Structures are given as structure tokens and as C-alpha cells.
Amino acid sequence: MDFKEDFANALNDLSISVDASVIPSEDEVQTGLDSLSQWLSSLEEGTRPVVEEITKVKFGLAEPTVNIAPGLSDLLHACDALEASLSISTILDNCNTALSQIRQR
């Protein structure tokens, strides 16, 4: 399997069911996750819980004009379309776990 399929399967095992077609390259995933993590860490203590409650707009974090999670637009859009609403932190944590699992193989 290639990275996209491996990553989609690893996410599926973590209850984030997305198609491999929405997965960018491994470098883009890592860059986007690093950027998103840095942005979340930079939020003020009272702001983060509010941001975590935002639903159906996560893909906007990857928009070129916002550029918080570059390269992750399709993946975040797919996460927004899931039946269950996932927080940004949950998506970030699960993506990092999936990436780590793939790299350990």
C-alpha cells in the first residue's frame, strides 16, 4: 500500500473514516499537523475551549487565506462531513497517532 491508503486505514482504525483520495502526501500531512499543533498551542487559555467547540468549519483552517493547516483542506473537509463531530484536538491527536503507527511499520 502507499502512504495515502495506509494513513486512511490507520485513521479508520481510530474511528475517522476517510477515503485515501483526501489524504495529501506524507510531507504535507506532517507540515499541516505541525502548523495546526503550533496554532492550537498559541491560543490563549480561554480561547481554546471555544475553538474546540466549533464544528463544520475545520476545513477553513487549511484555506490559503487562513493558512493554519496548509495542505489539509480535503482531509479536514472529510472530517467535517463525518457523522460524529470531532474536535480539532481529537483530529490532530488521531492524525498524529496514525502517522506514528505508519512510521513504526
C-alpha positions in Angstrom: 0.0 0.0 0.0 1.0 3.6 -0.4 1.1 6.3 2.2 -2.4 7.6 1.4 -4.0 4.2 1.8 -2.0 3.4 4.9 -2.9 6.7 6.5 -6.6 6.4 5.6 -6.7 2.8 7.0 -4.9 3.9 10.2 -7.4 6.8 10.7 -10.3 4.4 10.1 -8.9 2.2 12.9 -9.2 5.3 15.1 -12.8 5.9 14.0 -12.1 8.6 11.5 -13.4 7.1 8.3 -12.0 9.0 5.3 -11.1 8.0 1.7 -7.5 7.8 0.7 -8.2 10.3 -2.0 -8.5 13.1 0.6 -5.0 12.4 2.0 -2.2 14.6 0.9 1.4 13.5 0.7 3.2 12.4 3.9 5.2 15.7 3.9 2.0 17.8 3.5 0.3 15.8 6.3 3.3 16.4 8.6 3.6 20.1 7.8 -0.1 20.7 8.2 -0.2 18.8 11.5 2.8 20.7 12.8 1.3 24.0 11.8 -2.1 23.1 13.3 -0.5 22.0 16.6 1.5 25.2 16.9 -1.6 27.3 16.2 -3.6 25.4 18.9 -0.8 25.8 21.4 -0.6 29.5 20.7 -4.2 30.1 21.7 -5.0 31.8 25.0 -6.3 29.6 27.7 -9.9 30.8 27.5 -9.9 30.8 23.7 -9.0 27.1 23.1 -12.2 25.6 24.5 -14.3 27.9 22.3 -12.3 26.9 19.2 -12.7 23.2 20.2 -16.5 23.7 20.1 -16.5 25.0 16.6 -18.0 22.4 14.3 -18.3 22.1 10.5 -15.6 24.7 9.8 -12.4 22.8 10.4 -11.6 22.7 6.7 -11.4 26.5 6.8 -8.2 26.2 8.8 -6.5 24.9 5.7 -7.7 27.7 3.4 -4.9 29.6 1.7 -6.1 32.9 3.2 -6.0 31.4 6.7 -3.1 29.0 6.2 -3.2 27.4 9.7 -3.2 23.8 8.4 -1.7 24.1 4.9 -2.4 21.1 2.7 -5.0 19.5 4.9 -8.1 21.1 3.3 -9.5 17.9 1.8 -8.8 15.9 4.9 -10.4 18.4 7.3 -13.4 18.8 4.9 -13.8 15.0 5.1 -13.6 15.2 8.9 -16.3 17.8 8.9 -18.5 15.5 6.9 -18.3 12.7 9.4 -21.4 11.7 11.3 -19.7 12.4 14.6 -18.5 15.9 15.3 -14.8 15.7 16.3 -12.8 18.5 18.0 -9.8 19.9 16.3 -7.6 18.4 19.0 -9.2 14.9 18.5 -8.5 15.1 14.8 -4.9 16.3 15.4 -4.2 13.6 18.0 -5.7 10.8 15.9 -3.8 12.0 12.8 -0.5 12.1 14.8 -1.2 8.6 16.2 -2.0 7.3 12.7 1.2 8.9 11.3 3.3 7.4 14.1 1.8 3.9 13.6 2.6 4.0 9.9 6.2 5.1 10.5 6.7 2.2 13.0 5.8 -0.4 10.4 
